[in-house]
């Protein structure tokens, strides 16, 4: 750790300086491109070509923005360097995802329409919190990439988690809330009021960062861009009237960021390991979509497919909640073997 701190704090010159910053610069550029472009383009695309209930356009969009990145979680089940971590936490990798997946599928099969809607509300809220967790990690990596000792201040961490409230409400808007207690709420207004509050809060945080530099170091500009990104991420949920288009925009960003991060993580193991990682996720997602398209409409198999999907999604969210936790020294050291600028 001391070596890493010195490596980031001591001035360098010429080619050595450029070599040290090159990976971090490329990393930031790709994160920005895969983040900003979907936020702008996806709502425009769906305005021009709305998603049908079924068909190739719908399935392709769901594949790219949803199941592709979920399938790439299989990397953490197969990576030899994760073996000890997996063996110490069998419930995290197997038991909990299975219980959540099978339990959710059973609930959606057995409950009436209002009950199913409430289950979907809970799933949407959990999805929003999952997205928010990724944003905490992206911002933390942006700060630590510039200076190894840089950290999110407690208020900044709370702020990014507070953006999750807008994310959760925005995703809940995609659920059919008829015959539920939420039916008469103007959730779009809630998102917009939340977005106004976030803008005021981020302004205060940036002012405080300017007059009182963070103890861990790092430039104000990097901190400002990182916090501004966390705010921009939730903007479509408050600015786009169509709940599906707004949710699809943030889903696309989350998916593209995850594909990039896991591919980047795997590339340090072997030169072309990232290709296999992406193909593994693509194949897993493809198998699911084939089953979805050709599975029977009734019988045991019709219930097995939702259980499979919810188990995959639960594994993705539960496992990711732990493996990307950079505050834990073991996790940070694992990530540093790939993200050398941390």
N, C-alpha and C positions, 0 to 999 in steps of 0.2 A: 504493500500500500504506500509506504513512504517513497519508494522508487517512482510509483505512478504519480504521486503528488509533485515530486520534483520534476518529473518529465513534463507535466503540464504547466508548471509555474516558472521554470527557468527559461529565460529568453533563448531562442535559437536563431540561426541566421541561414539565409540562402536556401540551398536545396534541402538541408536537414529540416528546416522549418516547414517547407512546402510538403515534404514527405510525411511529416507528422500530422499535418492538417488535411492532407488529401482524402483519407478515408472518411473523416468526419464531414468534410464538405460534400462529398458524393452522397453520403448518408442523408444529410439534411436536404439536399436537392431532391433526391428521390422521394423522401417523405413529403415534401411540399408539393411536388408534382402529383403524386398519387393521392394527395389529400385535397388540394384546391381544385384540380380538374374535375373529379367526380362531383364535388359540391356544386360546381357551376353547370356542368353538362347534364347530369342525370335528371334534374327537374325539367330542363328544357327538352330532353329526349322524351320523357314520359308525357310532357304536354303535347308534343307532336305525335307520338305513337303510344297511346295509353296501353297499359298491360291488360290483356284479356284474362279471363278466368283460367283458360288452358291454352295449349298451343306452343309452337316452337319459340316464339318471342318471349312468352312468359317463362318457359322452362329454361331458356338460355340466360335470361336475366337472373332468375333465382340461382342458377348454377354459378354464375360469376360473382354475384353479390352475397351469396349465402353458403351453399354447401361446399364450394371449393375450399375455402379457408378452414371450414370445420374439419374436412378430411385431412388437412395438413397437420392437425394435432397429433396424428399418428407418429410424427417424428419423435415426439417425447416418449412414446411407448416403445420405440425401437432404438433410440440413440444409446450406444453402449455406455457412454459417460453418465447417463441418467439411471443406470441399473441400480446402484445403491439407493438413490433417492426413491425409485419406484418400490424397491423391496421394503423399505422402511415405512411406506405409506400405501399398502395394498387397497385400503378402503377408498383413498383419494382417487386411484386410477381405475378401480373396478366396481366396488360395492356401491358407493354413493351414486355414480352415474347410472348404474343399472336400476337402483331403487327409484331414482328420479324419473328415468325414462319409462319404465314399466308402469310406475304409479301415475304419471301424467297421462299416458295412453289409456290406462284403465279409467281414470276420472273422466276423460273426454268421451269415452264410450258409454259410461253408465249415467252420467249426469244429464239433466234436462238442459234446454237451451240457455236459460239464465245462468245455470251452474257452469256450463261450458264457457260462457262469456267471461265469468269471473276467473276461471282457470287461465284463459287466454290473457286476461288483464295481468294476472300474476306473472305469466311468462314474459309478457311485454315489459313489465317493470324490471324483471330480472335481466332481460336483454339490455335494457337501458343502463343498468348498473354495470353490466359486463362491458359495454362500450366505454363507459366512464373510466373503468379500471384501466383499459388500454390507454386512454388519454393521459392518465396520471403517469403511466410508464413512458409514453412518448415524450412528455414534457421533461420528466426526470432524466431521460437519456440525452435530450438536447442540452440540458444544463451541464450534466456530468461530462459530456463529450467535449465541452469547451474547457472546463476546469474540473479535474478529478474530484476535488473536495466540494464542489457546488452541490447544494441540496435545495429542494423546495422548502420554503418557510412554512410553518404550520398554517398560517393564514392562506397561503397560496394553495397548499394541498386541500384545505377545506373548500376553497373557491372552486377548484376543478371538480371536486366531489359534488358541490352544489350545482354545477352545470348538469349533473346527472338527473336532477329533478326535472329540468326542461326535457332532457332526452327521454325519460320515462313517460312523462305526460304525452309527449309527441308520439311515442310508439303506441301508447294506449289508445290514441285517436284512431289507429288503424283497426281496432277491434270493433265489432258490431255490438254496441252497448245498449241496444233496445231491450227493454224489460230488465234493466239492471239499475241500481241506485245512481249510476253515473250518467244515465241517459239524458238528463236535462242540463248537464254541465257544459259550459262553453270552454272546451279544453284548448281550443286554439287561442282564445283570449288569455287563458292561464299561461300558455307557452309564451305569448308575446309580453305579458307583464313580467314573467320570469326573465325573459331576454333583456328587458329594460333594466331590471334589477342587476343582472350580471354585468351589463355595460357600466353601470355606476360603480359596482364593486371592483371591476378590473381597473377602472380609472384610478380608484383609491390605491389599489395594490401597486400600480405602476408609479404613482406619485411617491408612495412610501419607499419603493425600491430605489427611486432616484435620489431621495434625500437621506436614505439610510441604507447603504449598500449591504448586501447579505454577507454574513460572516464567512461563508464558505468560498466566496469569490465568484468570479464570472462577471461579464459585462451586463450593463443594463439593457442593451439592445437585444441580446440573446434572450434574456428573461422576458422582455416585452413581447418579442415575436412568439415565444413559447406560450405565454398566457393569452395573447391575442388569438393564437391558433385554437386553444382550448375553447375560446368563446365562439370563434367562427364555426367550429365543428357543429355546434347545436343550432346555428342560425337558421338553416332550412326548415327546422321544425316549427319555428315561429314566424318565418317569412313566407313560406309556401303554403297556400291554402289547401291544396290536395294533400291529405295526410299520407297517402301511399307514396307520392313523389318525394315529400320531405323525408320520410323514413327510409326510402330507397337510397337517397343521397348519402345519408350517414352510414347506411349499411354498406354501400359501395366503398366508402372511405375506410371503414373498419376492415372490410375484407381485403382490399388492396394493401393496406398497411400490414395486415397480419401475414399475407403471402410474402411480402417483401421482407419482413422481420425474420420469419422462420427460414426463408431461403438464405438470407444473409447469415443467420446463425449456423446453418448447416454447411455453408461453403468453406468454413475453416477446417472442417474434418477431412475433406478431400477436395481437390480442385473443382470437380464437377458434381459434388454431392448435392448441391442445390437443385440441379436438374432432376435428380431422382426424387428429391423431396417434393418438388412441385408436381411431378408426374404421379407420385403416390397419392397426393391430395386430390389431383384431378381424377385419377382412377376411382378412388373411394367415392367421390361426389358423383361421378358418372354412373357407377353401379347403383347408387341410390336413385338417381333420376330414371334409370331404366326400370328398376323395380316399381317406382312410382307410376310410370306410364303403363306398365303391363301387368301390374298386380291385380288380383281379383277384387271385385267390389264388395264381396261378402265372404263369410267364412273366417277360419282362424288366421289365414295369411293377411286378410284385410286389417286385422288388428296387430299383426306382427310388424308390419311396415312402419306405422306410427311409433311403435315402441322402439324400433331400430333408430328412427330419426331422433327421437327425444333423448335416447341414450347417447347417441353421437354428440348431440348438442350439449347435453349435460357434461359429458366428458371434456369437451372443448372448454366449457366455461369453468368447471371446477378445477381442472388441471392447470389451466392458464392462470387462475387466481393465485397459484403458488409458485409456478416455475419462473414467472417474470418478476418476482418480488425482489427488487434490487436493494431494498433496505436490509435484507438478510445477507451477511457476508458470503455464505456458501453460494447463494444464487448469483450474487454480483460477480464472484470469481468465475463461476461457470460461464456467465455471459461475456466476461472480459476476454475469454479465450477466442471469441469470435468478434465481438465489438471492441477492438483493441484501443479505441479512443476513449473508452469509459474510464 
